[in-house]
C-alpha cells in the first residue's frame, strides 16, 4: 500500500531538515521525501497543508497499568490514547501488579501489546525486585526478555549502594537507568509542592529539595559508575542547575520533563483538585520557566508525559487520600504547542527532537527520522487547530486531567505506524 503525505511542513531534526516536502510511503517504509511528488495510480493521498509532519513521537514514560491494574488502564486503551495523542510508541513503566521485575512479565507485556496494542510498546523493567529498593532484579534476564530500560518509577531507590550496582549492571547491557528522584524522608506525608500555597491550603508540602538531593546523589553515582543515567520527570529549577553543572563536568546523563511540569503550576491545586495531585508535584512559575529554558537550551533532551491514569473513584476522595498522577497522552502535544511553541519559547525542531529522535537514541529503539528507507512512523500535527479538552472524549480509561475545559492549540491530526494510518483527525482507526 502506498501513501502520499502532501503539502505539510517536514520537521526532521536528525536530518537537519525543515521545509515543505511530500512524503511517499511504500510497504511500511519512507520511500521518498521530496518536493512536489506526483501521486501515481493506486496511491492514497492525505493532504495536510499547514500541518507539521514529523518522525513518529515516542513517549518514553507511560503507565499502561497492565497487568493487574486494568480498572485504571489496559494495554489496549492506553495505546489507543497514545495513538490519539500523536504517539507511535510508548515505553511502559513497570509499576504494575505484579511488578515487571522479571522476564515473564516483560514477555507478557510484549505479547499482549503485539496482539492488542495500537502503537509500539517498549517495556521497562524494574530496577529492584517488587520496586521495593532492597534487592536488584535479574537485570540480564530483563535485558534478554526485551526491557529497554530499568526504573522503579513511582518510587526512588533510596539505598545508594543498590543504585550504584544498578547503574553498573545496567551499563553492561547498555540499558539506561531511569531515576525517580525523591528522598522519601524529605517528602514523607507530602501531597503538593511545599510553599505559600500548601500553607494556605493546610496541605503537607513536598519541598523542591526532596527531588534535588536525589538528583545530586544520582549524578554523583553516574560519574562514579559511568552508567547511563536518565532523570525522570524533573520538576525544579534546582534540578536544572544540578543537571547543567553535571553536564559541564562531562557526566553522562539525560533528562526528561513532562508537559504538566512545563506548563502548569501549584495553583492548579487550589480548590483541592485531586486531578492536579501528581508526583513530583506541580511547582512554581519560576520552576516552569527554568524547565522550559533548559528544554530550549537542549539541556533537557526529552518531553515525556508520565501518563498516570487512575479510576474516578480513586481520585474522588479527600486530597490527602487520592493517588498521585494525571493522564497526559492525549493532551501532551497541544499543551506544549499552546504554552511553549506558539509563544516562541520552543522551536518545532526542538520539540520534535524531544519527542522522537532523542527518546529513540536514549532507549536504543528504532525511529526518530523520516529519511528514505526508515520505517514509516509519522506524527502529523495541526498547529492552528483550537479545541477544548474534553476528558469524556479520551481513549484512555483515565479521565484524571486538570485540563478539562481548557482551550488548547495544536492537536495531532494523524498518527502513522509502519505506514498504516492509525489515527486521523482525533479518531483512532484500529
Ligand atoms: O504522579 C505519579 N504517578 N508519579 C509517579 O511517579 C507514579 C505515577 C503512578 O504510577 O501513578
Boltz pocket constraint, residues with backbone or C-beta under 6 A from the ligand:
constraints:
  - pocket:
      binder: B
      contacts: [[A, 63], [A, 95], [A, 153], [A, 154], [A, 155], [A, 180], [A, 277], [A, 278], [A, 279], [A, 280], [A, 306], [A, 308], [A, 309], [A, 323], [A, 324], [A, 325], [A, 326]]
      max_distance: 6.0
